[in-house]
Amino acid sequence: MIRFEQTFTNFLLHHQEKHNRTYHFLILMDALISSAKHIEHYYLTGALKGNLGLAGNVNVQGEDVLRMDQIAHEIAIHYLRVSGRVVHAISEESEKIIPINTESGRYFVYFDPLDGSSNVAHGLPVGFLFGIAKRNLEGPEDGHLRAGKDYIAAGMFVIPTGTFTLALKDAGTWRFHIDETMEFLKPTRMVLPEDSRDWELSFNVANRYTYAEKVQDWIEQNERKYAFRYLGALAGDFHRILSNGGMFMYPAIVNHPDPKKNRAQGKLRLMYEAAVVAFMCREAGGTAVDETGTPILDIQPKEPHQRTALYVGSRPLVNDIARVLLG
Ligand code: AFP
């Protein structure tokens, strides 16, 4: 017997209808879904085409090889452009803000089209993360760098696993899976589990002695209580935390033996990494803070590629480390 599941499109149409919303967001989501499917299939065949390597390489036909993250960027910009709904975009792959439809666009899209570059050469999971904010339709526009609390939606595709997670403001975090007809299906509401038995900790353990002493102490006191998992691609690591609970963290690096390698501001990008997962986490019942214990969603970005430290996941764990960070 074939089992049929609700499609993402059907889910979203009903959501928009129920909340009396416009069709513009549907057109934007269609562009993001098309981008993700295109990137996913390019990624699956990337090794074959020699496109998982470094930019500047030349393939056997003597053609320039583009890096997979540059290809992913071009794919996403193409679909965002033809949607006609985007004022401008901020992409990890472009230093400058990208104007798209500055006249009549309606949304700002902040994205990283292929996050987790150390996995690319191996064809292992990477992420396409995005946050969406809406233009000020009532008054003058103000520079377009929105704090996470002002996003209207945020999501991530874990490529090439066929999973897609989307959080809609005040309407929850939902996970979808791709089927054999390339449809994302089966909306499943994600709520961080309260039972701590399955909780996981996720951080780059090679960095642990470079963290602030109080963070090192917290790890020392807590690490034996939980399983430890780390993929090195935020979307994949956060995907697990959303299912099992626990905490992903990328703390500030302040005690590196080579001081030039310290990252007091953190490593992750605020607008298209940290705020995206923080938004999804809030809609799933969790929370996220930076190195000062400030909620990630409250941070007003000053520039598009701003970095931050990140602690995100189950509320009791994040609140516990926030207490230590604030102390
Ligand atoms: P890259 O794309 O530069 O590999 O960074 C990926 C990332 O921003 C995020 O997806 C990971 O969680 C984190 O950095 C991994 O960083 P480390 O390699 O330092 O553990």
Residues whose N, C-alpha, C, O or C-beta is under 5 A from the ligand:
A	BS01	AFP	L114 D115 G116 S117 S118 N204 G232 A233 L234
